[in-house]
Amino acid sequence: MIKVEEKKKNEEETKIIEIINKLRPFLVMDGGDLEFIKYEDNIVYIKLVGACANCYMLDYTLKEGIETAIKEEVPSVKEVVNVE
């Protein structure tokens, strides 16, 4: 049973990374970027860097942009957290 759960987690993580890579060009255009850190307990940990790290729109970008996009494709994700 553990292998099935692990396989599902790996598939979800792969999909999350694909979504992040699709979103990346939009952040890079504004001088920022994001790094995937880990996917654990249905929480995605990322790090916003460059201009995104100190942007006044950081919370909006994180929740309304990145988190929404990921949850649409991977419904098991509870939250996306920015690691500073």
LONU-781398 format. One record per atom (N, C-alpha, C, O): residue number from 1; residue in three letters; x, y, z. Coordinates in nm, 2 decimals, decimal comma, m for minus. Layout:
> NUM  Ala  X  Y  Z;
...
***
This chain:
> 1  Met  0,08  m0,12  0,00;
> 1  Met  0,00  0,00  0,00;
> 1  Met  0,09  0,13  0,00;
> 1  Met  0,05  0,23  m0,06;
> 2  Ile  0,20  0,12  0,07;
> 2  Ile  0,29  0,24  0,08;
> 2  Ile  0,34  0,27  m0,06;
> 2  Ile  0,35  0,39  m0,09;
> 3  Lys  0,37  0,17  m0,14;
> 3  Lys  0,42  0,20  m0,28;
> 3  Lys  0,31  0,28  m0,36;
> 3  Lys  0,35  0,36  m0,44;
> 4  Val  0,19  0,24  m0,35;
> 4  Val  0,08  0,31  m0,42;
> 4  Val  0,07  0,45  m0,38;
> 4  Val  0,06  0,54  m0,46;
> 5  Glu  0,07  0,48  m0,25;
> 5  Glu  0,07  0,62  m0,20;
> 5  Glu  0,19  0,69  m0,24;
> 5  Glu  0,18  0,81  m0,28;
> 6  Glu  0,31  0,63  m0,24;
> 6  Glu  0,43  0,70  m0,28;
> 6  Glu  0,43  0,73  m0,43;
> 6  Glu  0,47  0,84  m0,47;
> 7  Lys  0,37  0,64  m0,51;
> 7  Lys  0,36  0,66  m0,65;
> 7  Lys  0,27  0,78  m0,68;
> 7  Lys  0,30  0,87  m0,76;
> 8  Lys  0,16  0,79  m0,61;
> 8  Lys  0,06  0,90  m0,62;
> 8  Lys  0,13  1,03  m0,59;
> 8  Lys  0,11  1,13  m0,66;
> 9  Lys  0,20  1,03  m0,47;
> 9  Lys  0,27  1,15  m0,43;
> 9  Lys  0,37  1,20  m0,54;
> 9  Lys  0,38  1,32  m0,57;
> 10  Asn  0,44  1,10  m0,59;
> 10  Asn  0,54  1,14  m0,70;
> 10  Asn  0,47  1,19  m0,82;
> 10  Asn  0,52  1,29  m0,88;
> 11  Glu  0,36  1,13  m0,86;
> 11  Glu  0,28  1,18  m0,97;
> 11  Glu  0,23  1,33  m0,95;
> 11  Glu  0,24  1,41  m1,03;
> 12  Glu  0,18  1,35  m0,83;
> 12  Glu  0,13  1,48  m0,79;
> 12  Glu  0,25  1,58  m0,79;
> 12  Glu  0,23  1,69  m0,84;
> 13  Glu  0,36  1,54  m0,73;
> 13  Glu  0,48  1,63  m0,73;
> 13  Glu  0,52  1,67  m0,87;
> 13  Glu  0,56  1,78  m0,90;
> 14  Thr  0,52  1,57  m0,96;
> 14  Thr  0,56  1,59  m1,10;
> 14  Thr  0,47  1,69  m1,16;
> 14  Thr  0,51  1,79  m1,23;
> 15  Lys  0,34  1,68  m1,14;
> 15  Lys  0,24  1,77  m1,20;
> 15  Lys  0,26  1,91  m1,14;
> 15  Lys  0,25  2,01  m1,21;
> 16  Ile  0,28  1,92  m1,01;
> 16  Ile  0,30  2,05  m0,95;
> 16  Ile  0,42  2,12  m1,01;
> 16  Ile  0,42  2,24  m1,04;
> 17  Ile  0,53  2,05  m1,03;
> 17  Ile  0,65  2,11  m1,09;
> 17  Ile  0,62  2,15  m1,23;
> 17  Ile  0,67  2,26  m1,28;
> 18  Glu  0,54  2,08  m1,31;
> 18  Glu  0,50  2,12  m1,44;
> 18  Glu  0,42  2,25  m1,44;
> 18  Glu  0,45  2,34  m1,52;
> 19  Ile  0,33  2,26  m1,34;
> 19  Ile  0,25  2,38  m1,33;
> 19  Ile  0,34  2,50  m1,30;
> 19  Ile  0,33  2,61  m1,36;
> 20  Ile  0,43  2,48  m1,20;
> 20  Ile  0,53  2,59  m1,16;
> 20  Ile  0,61  2,63  m1,29;
> 20  Ile  0,63  2,75  m1,30;
> 21  Asn  0,65  2,54  m1,37;
> 21  Asn  0,73  2,57  m1,48;
> 21  Asn  0,65  2,65  m1,59;
> 21  Asn  0,71  2,73  m1,66;
> 22  Lys  0,52  2,63  m1,59;
> 22  Lys  0,44  2,70  m1,68;
> 22  Lys  0,41  2,85  m1,63;
> 22  Lys  0,40  2,94  m1,71;
> 23  Leu  0,41  2,86  m1,50;
> 23  Leu  0,39  2,99  m1,44;
> 23  Leu  0,52  3,08  m1,43;
> 23  Leu  0,51  3,20  m1,44;
> 24  Arg  0,63  3,01  m1,43;
> 24  Arg  0,76  3,08  m1,42;
> 24  Arg  0,78  3,20  m1,51;
> 24  Arg  0,83  3,30  m1,47;
> 25  Pro  0,76  3,18  m1,64;
> 25  Pro  0,78  3,29  m1,74;
> 25  Pro  0,71  3,42  m1,70;
> 25  Pro  0,76  3,53  m1,72;
> 26  Phe  0,59  3,41  m1,64;
> 26  Phe  0,52  3,53  m1,60;
> 26  Phe  0,59  3,61  m1,49;
> 26  Phe  0,59  3,73  m1,48;
> 27  Leu  0,65  3,53  m1,40;
> 27  Leu  0,72  3,59  m1,29;
> 27  Leu  0,85  3,65  m1,33;
> 27  Leu  0,90  3,76  m1,29;
> 28  Val  0,92  3,58  m1,42;
> 28  Val  1,05  3,62  m1,48;
> 28  Val  1,03  3,75  m1,55;
> 28  Val  1,12  3,84  m1,55;
> 29  Met  0,92  3,77  m1,62;
> 29  Met  0,90  3,90  m1,70;
> 29  Met  0,90  4,02  m1,60;
> 29  Met  0,93  4,13  m1,64;
> 30  Asp  0,86  4,00  m1,48;
> 30  Asp  0,86  4,10  m1,38;
> 30  Asp  0,98  4,10  m1,29;
> 30  Asp  0,99  4,18  m1,19;
> 31  Gly  1,09  4,03  m1,33;
> 31  Gly  1,21  4,03  m1,25;
> 31  Gly  1,22  3,93  m1,14;
> 31  Gly  1,31  3,94  m1,05;
> 32  Gly  1,12  3,84  m1,13;
> 32  Gly  1,12  3,75  m1,02;
> 32  Gly  1,13  3,60  m1,07;
> 32  Gly  1,15  3,58  m1,18;
> 33  Asp  1,11  3,51  m0,98;
> 33  Asp  1,11  3,37  m1,01;
> 33  Asp  1,06  3,29  m0,89;
> 33  Asp  1,04  3,35  m0,78;
> 34  Leu  1,04  3,16  m0,91;
> 34  Leu  1,00  3,08  m0,79;
> 34  Leu  1,07  2,95  m0,80;
> 34  Leu  1,10  2,90  m0,91;
> 35  Glu  1,10  2,89  m0,69;
> 35  Glu  1,17  2,76  m0,68;
> 35  Glu  1,08  2,66  m0,61;
> 35  Glu  1,02  2,70  m0,50;
> 36  Phe  1,07  2,54  m0,66;
> 36  Phe  1,00  2,44  m0,59;
> 36  Phe  1,09  2,39  m0,48;
> 36  Phe  1,20  2,35  m0,51;
> 37  Ile  1,04  2,38  m0,36;
> 37  Ile  1,12  2,33  m0,24;
> 37  Ile  1,08  2,18  m0,21;
> 37  Ile  1,17  2,10  m0,22;
> 38  Lys  0,95  2,16  m0,18;
> 38  Lys  0,91  2,02  m0,16;
> 38  Lys  0,75  2,02  m0,15;
> 38  Lys  0,69  2,12  m0,15;
> 39  Tyr  0,71  1,89  m0,16;
> 39  Tyr  0,56  1,87  m0,15;
> 39  Tyr  0,55  1,76  m0,04;
> 39  Tyr  0,59  1,65  m0,05;
> 40  Glu  0,49  1,81  0,07;
> 40  Glu  0,48  1,72  0,19;
> 40  Glu  0,35  1,74  0,26;
> 40  Glu  0,30  1,86  0,28;
> 41  Asp  0,28  1,64  0,30;
> 41  Asp  0,15  1,64  0,37;
> 41  Asp  0,05  1,73  0,30;
> 41  Asp  m0,03  1,81  0,36;
> 42  Asn  0,05  1,72  0,16;
> 42  Asn  m0,04  1,79  0,08;
> 42  Asn  m0,02  1,94  0,08;
> 42  Asn  m0,11  2,02  0,04;
> 43  Ile  0,09  1,98  0,12;
> 43  Ile  0,13  2,13  0,12;
> 43  Ile  0,25  2,14  0,03;
> 43  Ile  0,35  2,07  0,03;
> 44  Val  0,24  2,24  m0,06;
> 44  Val  0,35  2,27  m0,16;
> 44  Val  0,43  2,38  m0,10;
> 44  Val  0,38  2,49  m0,06;
> 45  Tyr  0,56  2,36  m0,09;
> 45  Tyr  0,65  2,46  m0,04;
> 45  Tyr  0,73  2,52  m0,15;
> 45  Tyr  0,80  2,44  m0,23;
> 46  Ile  0,73  2,65  m0,17;
> 46  Ile  0,80  2,71  m0,28;
> 46  Ile  0,88  2,83  m0,22;
> 46  Ile  0,86  2,87  m0,10;
> 47  Lys  0,97  2,89  m0,30;
> 47  Lys  1,04  3,01  m0,25;
> 47  Lys  1,03  3,11  m0,37;
> 47  Lys  1,08  3,08  m0,48;
> 48  Leu  0,97  3,22  m0,34;
> 48  Leu  0,96  3,33  m0,44;
> 48  Leu  1,09  3,41  m0,42;
> 48  Leu  1,13  3,45  m0,31;
> 49  Val  1,16  3,44  m0,53;
> 49  Val  1,29  3,50  m0,53;
> 49  Val  1,29  3,62  m0,63;
> 49  Val  1,19  3,65  m0,70;
> 50  Gly  1,40  3,70  m0,62;
> 50  Gly  1,41  3,81  m0,71;
> 50  Gly  1,31  3,92  m0,67;
> 50  Gly  1,28  3,94  m0,55;
> 51  Ala  1,25  3,99  m0,77;
> 51  Ala  1,16  4,09  m0,74;
> 51  Ala  1,04  4,04  m0,67;
> 51  Ala  0,97  4,12  m0,59;
> 52  Cys  1,00  3,92  m0,69;
> 52  Cys  0,88  3,86  m0,62;
> 52  Cys  0,90  3,85  m0,47;
> 52  Cys  0,80  3,85  m0,39;
> 53  Ala  1,02  3,83  m0,42;
> 53  Ala  1,05  3,81  m0,28;
> 53  Ala  1,00  3,93  m0,19;
> 53  Ala  0,96  3,91  m0,08;
> 54  Asn  1,01  4,05  m0,25;
> 54  Asn  0,97  4,17  m0,17;
> 54  Asn  0,86  4,25  m0,23;
> 54  Asn  0,83  4,36  m0,19;
> 55  Cys  0,79  4,19  m0,32;
> 55  Cys  0,68  4,26  m0,39;
> 55  Cys  0,56  4,27  m0,30;
> 55  Cys  0,52  4,19  m0,22;
> 56  Tyr  0,49  4,39  m0,31;
> 56  Tyr  0,37  4,41  m0,23;
> 56  Tyr  0,26  4,32  m0,27;
> 56  Tyr  0,16  4,31  m0,20;
> 57  Met  0,27  4,26  m0,39;
> 57  Met  0,16  4,17  m0,44;
> 57  Met  0,19  4,03  m0,41;
> 57  Met  0,13  3,94  m0,46;
> 58  Leu  0,29  4,00  m0,33;
> 58  Leu  0,34  3,86  m0,30;
> 58  Leu  0,23  3,77  m0,26;
> 58  Leu  0,21  3,66  m0,31;
> 59  Asp  0,15  3,82  m0,16;
> 59  Asp  0,04  3,73  m0,11;
> 59  Asp  m0,06  3,70  m0,21;
> 59  Asp  m0,11  3,59  m0,22;
> 60  Tyr  m0,10  3,80  m0,29;
> 60  Tyr  m0,20  3,79  m0,40;
> 60  Tyr  m0,14  3,69  m0,50;
> 60  Tyr  m0,21  3,60  m0,55;
> 61  Thr  m0,02  3,71  m0,54;
> 61  Thr  0,04  3,62  m0,64;
> 61  Thr  0,05  3,48  m0,59;
> 61  Thr  0,02  3,38  m0,67;
> 62  Leu  0,08  3,46  m0,47;
> 62  Leu  0,09  3,33  m0,41;
> 62  Leu  m0,04  3,26  m0,40;
> 62  Leu  m0,05  3,14  m0,44;
> 63  Lys  m0,14  3,32  m0,34;
> 63  Lys  m0,27  3,26  m0,32;
> 63  Lys  m0,36  3,26  m0,44;
> 63  Lys  m0,41  3,15  m0,48;
> 64  Glu  m0,38  3,37  m0,50;
> 64  Glu  m0,47  3,38  m0,61;
> 64  Glu  m0,41  3,34  m0,75;
> 64  Glu  m0,49  3,30  m0,84;
> 65  Gly  m0,28  3,34  m0,76;
> 65  Gly  m0,22  3,29  m0,88;
> 65  Gly  m0,17  3,15  m0,87;
> 65  Gly  m0,22  3,06  m0,93;
> 66  Ile  m0,06  3,13  m0,80;
> 66  Ile  0,01  3,01  m0,79;
> 66  Ile  m0,07  2,90  m0,72;
> 66  Ile  m0,09  2,79  m0,78;
> 67  Glu  m0,13  2,93  m0,61;
> 67  Glu  m0,20  2,83  m0,53;
> 67  Glu  m0,33  2,79  m0,61;
> 67  Glu  m0,36  2,67  m0,62;
> 68  Thr  m0,40  2,88  m0,67;
> 68  Thr  m0,52  2,85  m0,75;
> 68  Thr  m0,49  2,76  m0,87;
> 68  Thr  m0,56  2,67  m0,89;
> 69  Ala  m0,38  2,79  m0,94;
> 69  Ala  m0,34  2,72  m1,05;
> 69  Ala  m0,31  2,57  m1,02;
> 69  Ala  m0,35  2,48  m1,08;
> 70  Ile  m0,23  2,56  m0,91;
> 70  Ile  m0,19  2,42  m0,86;
> 70  Ile  m0,31  2,34  m0,82;
> 70  Ile  m0,33  2,23  m0,85;
> 71  Lys  m0,40  2,41  m0,74;
> 71  Lys  m0,52  2,33  m0,68;
> 71  Lys  m0,62  2,29  m0,79;
> 71  Lys  m0,68  2,19  m0,78;
> 72  Glu  m0,62  2,37  m0,90;
> 72  Glu  m0,71  2,33  m1,01;
> 72  Glu  m0,66  2,20  m1,08;
> 72  Glu  m0,75  2,12  m1,12;
> 73  Glu  m0,53  2,18  m1,08;
> 73  Glu  m0,48  2,06  m1,15;
> 73  Glu  m0,45  1,94  m1,05;
> 73  Glu  m0,46  1,83  m1,09;
> 74  Val  m0,43  1,98  m0,92;
> 74  Val  m0,40  1,88  m0,82;
> 74  Val  m0,49  1,91  m0,70;
> 74  Val  m0,44  1,97  m0,60;
> 75  Pro  m0,61  1,86  m0,70;
> 75  Pro  m0,71  1,90  m0,60;
> 75  Pro  m0,67  1,85  m0,45;
> 75  Pro  m0,72  1,91  m0,36;
> 76  Ser  m0,58  1,76  m0,44;
> 76  Ser  m0,54  1,71  m0,31;
> 76  Ser  m0,45  1,81  m0,24;
> 76  Ser  m0,43  1,80  m0,11;
> 77  Val  m0,40  1,91  m0,31;
> 77  Val  m0,31  2,02  m0,24;
> 77  Val  m0,40  2,10  m0,15;
> 77  Val  m0,50  2,16  m0,20;
> 78  Lys  m0,36  2,12  m0,03;
> 78  Lys  m0,43  2,20  0,07;
> 78  Lys  m0,39  2,34  0,06;
> 78  Lys  m0,47  2,43  0,08;
> 79  Glu  m0,26  2,37  0,04;
> 79  Glu  m0,21  2,50  0,05;
> 79  Glu  m0,07  2,51  m0,02;
> 79  Glu  0,00  2,41  m0,04;
> 80  Val  m0,04  2,63  m0,06;
> 80  Val  0,10  2,66  m0,11;
> 80  Val  0,16  2,76  m0,02;
> 80  Val  0,10  2,87  0,01;
> 81  Val  0,28  2,73  0,03;
> 81  Val  0,34  2,82  0,13;
> 81  Val  0,48  2,87  0,07;
> 81  Val  0,55  2,79  0,01;
> 82  Asn  0,50  3,00  0,09;
> 82  Asn  0,63  3,06  0,05;
> 82  Asn  0,72  3,05  0,17;
> 82  Asn  0,70  3,09  0,28;
> 83  Val  0,84  2,98  0,14;
> 83  Val  0,94  2,97  0,24;
> 83  Val  1,04  3,08  0,22;
> 83  Val  1,10  3,10  0,12;
> 84  Glu  1,06  3,16  0,33;
> 84  Glu  1,15  3,27  0,32;
> 84  Glu  1,29  3,24  0,36;
> 84  Glu  1,38  3,33  0,36;
***
